């Protein structure tokens, strides 16, 4: 009877509906004990043992902890028992947010360790090797209905290694945002929808478990019509449940509308697998694609019902997180999305627009990708000098008529791609939505990917989990102003790592600063010096032949001062403007201007010296002032002109 009464009390305290249960669990990401079958563990229903009774007696004298209401605390506070991480040199001072920063590439750079620019996995050129022409119109129609057709034309063939590597150094896994000198920014679902024009709403892409090699072979035979021998040979060559992109093109690119219906259906699945392997889910193998994505194309009529944009964003988040480790040398994911996002928000720094672009097309086609000539160290310095005015906070204003703002961009929760689960925090980047940035709540830790049912239910009810009007706050007074509350920058300076390039490794540092460099940084120092000198020369050469001598003299003087290490010649001509000064200025550091825009002060010749010429045959009776006239001689002249 007592047990029955206790059970009734437990039932009364449980949420009444499934929606309340999902909301309550997802708001704090607390999971009760579960069995392997997915049900609630019987430990909460069985009779307590003797050891449990003794433990309860010992805990009676302990003051109970205060229960946090998940509705009142949407910050997803971390466990009180977690250890508070101390700060590191160069920041953050408070390590409670960026808890893994000790292993971050930015922490290594600050300590003098260097990493070469990342190797980029970009398949933009491979997409042109399999094009859908008029002879393959049936395949093209299916691709159009899938919502993935824009990917066939908007992928960039070129990606800039220094630029993308520098932004990877500013990515923080705990917040899934880029930490810049003035605050946080990230790629949102609005960016994905505007840049790629692929669906960001729909079913979450989820897999029950990782695919094994034997299951991958069976899937290739069933959905692509290959033989067991061909499937086994291909997976063995890849040494994983994957197939090569070249293998897909060789076996299915020759199928046309004249082929049978089964062949066309198999070729359509192969094309879609090749398409997502070259774009959304490009992995570090650089040659293959996982067979597990083939399951998404089993029913071709349901391909358009998936949230491809959210899956692409989660996959890119994970690739950026992996690239923040010092030992990683490669970056995967859809780099066209990342590169276009940089072009859109920093148009004056890196972009080259295409003047023939129209707003009906994806924003990825608005830019002409190019490799910037600067080195990784110089790009770091440019990012360290960024200010709020250098950012285009709302780049899609002109694009709204053709592509309205997706309300799901305000969703706050987790996004998923198979076994990859990443948090999505729009409250940390309110300025990108035109709102005043406030101090955001503490980032939450995503649950394990095996809780797929709970995540899918939470995602399907995304309208219940968008930021409220109170959480969004007030809109900026002026569009694109990037405003924030008064206390935001003080908080951000305490919890973030704003400056990546250490001052002793910057270009233009003085001789005293050079001598204090560690021995292992000598090669990096020489690289920075050469690159800085070439940067000055490039600016001078680009201005053409019609330049003043003073401008050329100033450029040579600046280059000489950098290479020789002397500060006397550059001290009077290298004063940085207020908008290019660094956030901190060590006493031994001389900051050079990024370009010679203003002409140097002209060279003023000394005043003339008047002397009298010798008069060997002068008449002694005639005064010298009357018998001879003065001769004007300039110091820099090699001749004297007598009058």
PyMOL commands that set and color helices and strands:
alter all, ss='L'
color gray80, all
select helices_A, chain A and resi 2-13+18-28+42-44+50-58+101-103+105-110+126-129+134-146+149-152+161-168+189-196+213-224+228-238+245-252+261-278+291-297+300-305+308-323+335-345+363-366+376-384+388-390+407-410+426-428+430-433+452-460+462-465+469-472+488-495+503-505+511-515+519-542+549-564+568-571+578-580+624-627
alter helices_A, ss='H'
color red, helices_A
select strands_A, chain A and resi 119-120+171-172+177-180+183-185+242-244+288-290+330-331+413-417+420-424+609-611+631-633
alter strands_A, ss='S'
color yellow, strands_A
deselect
rebuild
show_as cartoon
